[in-house]
Amino acid sequence: HIVTDAAGSVTREDAARLGMTLLDSYIVVGDKSLPETLFPPEELYALMRSGAKVTTAQASVFERHQRCQSILSRYGQALYLCVGSVYTGNYEVAAAWKERNDPENRLAVIDTGLASGRLGVVALATARYALQADDAENVIRFAKAAVRMSQEYIFLDRLQYLVAGGRLSKTKGFLGDLFHMKPVISPTAEGAVKAGTVRDKDEQLKFALEKLEKGLGQDTRPLIMLEYSDNRQWVENNVLGEIKSRFASAEITLQPLSLTSGAHMGPGTWAVAFLPATH
């Protein structure tokens, strides 16, 4: 049974279809706190555009322990693909619980080092593989290989949201906005790293296509996840077709950016994550 964090841009519908368990973080706006998969995205992005302060929070340690207990009470063996420990404490909490409560070693816990759609493509591919695999160790090996081979590029519209969340120094953030530069970032085990800088949406698309072609080469059936924030129509109309025309045999999924990602990166953000089938 595959478990992952909702921070990976995996929806509740995906989880239900593949028999996965999704673990939520919380979105906090003023005195309102909701699990991220229950917070209306359009409301969140409208609040951010209006200048409201938005933060994210983990479930309590007690709640996270209860989730681990519940999973083991329902499934013989489970694999928890955790969002990277550089982003949250979920891995440490789950690993500590396992040490005290899992003498039969039924719950495997992996610190993927990932977040956002990169965690999503790994989780979706692993969940599918697990449905037809007959050995838990093979599933773990598959997941670890997918972690190594996956890539993601996140295209920010404005830097101000990363600055507000303490993810970037104010000087660099506002200078970037002043010169109309749009950063491209990638989630890694060391945190989100800057992968490049572009000037407009056309350059964002060009950058994405170049990275896909370099990362996938002649791969015949890669999994590509396109993620949108409050710009689904633009992503569908301008990005999806371009990728389909270049990667005709790829499986392309269009997903809402996880709200824990969106809360830090802001409206106007979009992303592409991918995993070669040959991994």
C-alpha positions, 0 to 999 in steps of 0.5 A: 500500500502506497502512502504519500504527502498531498504536497506532491500534487496528487489529488484525492481522486488519484489516490482513490483510483490507485488505492493510495493514502494521502496525508495532508498538511494545513493551509492557514489564512487568518483564523482559518485552517484547513487540510490542503486538499479541502481548501478551495484553490481559487479562494486561496489564490484570490486571497494571495493576490489581495495581499492576505498572509498565507502560511502552511502548517504540519498536522500535529505529531499526535495526528501523524502518529494516528495516521501511521497506526491507522495505515498499519491496522488496515494494510499488511505492508505499506510504503510511505514516500515522504516529502523531503525532510528539508521541507517538513518534519514528516519523515522524522516523525514517521521514522520515530513512530516506526522505531517504537511501534513497528517491530515486524517492519511492515511500514517502510519509510523513505525520505524522498528529498522531493516535493511538489510534482516531482514527488507526485510523479514518483508516487503515481508511478510507484502506486501503479507498479505496486498494484501488479508487483508481488514483492515489497522489496521490488516496490521499494527499489522501483520507488528509489530509482524513480526518485533518482530519475525524476525531474521538475521545473517550477515557473514562478510568476512573481517572487514576492510570495517566496519572499513573504514566506521567508524562502528568499531574501527581500533584496533579491526578491524585489530586484527580480520583480523590478527587472521583470525576471521570472525564476525557475526552481527545482525541488531537491533534497537540499531544498528548492534550487534556482534552475534558471531565469526567464523574462516571460511566459514564452521563455518559460515554455521554451525552457520547459520544452528544452528540459523535457527534450534533454531529460527524456531523449528518445524515451518512448513512454515517459510520465509527464505531470503538468501543474497549474495554480490559478492558470489552468486555462493558460497551461491547457491552451499554451503548454499542453498542446506543445508537449503533446506534439513533441512527446506523442507517446508520453502519458501527460497528466494535468494536475492542480499544483499542491496547495502547500506549494502554491501557498509559497509560490503564489498565483501564476505559478505552473510546473512540469515534472517528468519521469522516464519510463526506462528508469 
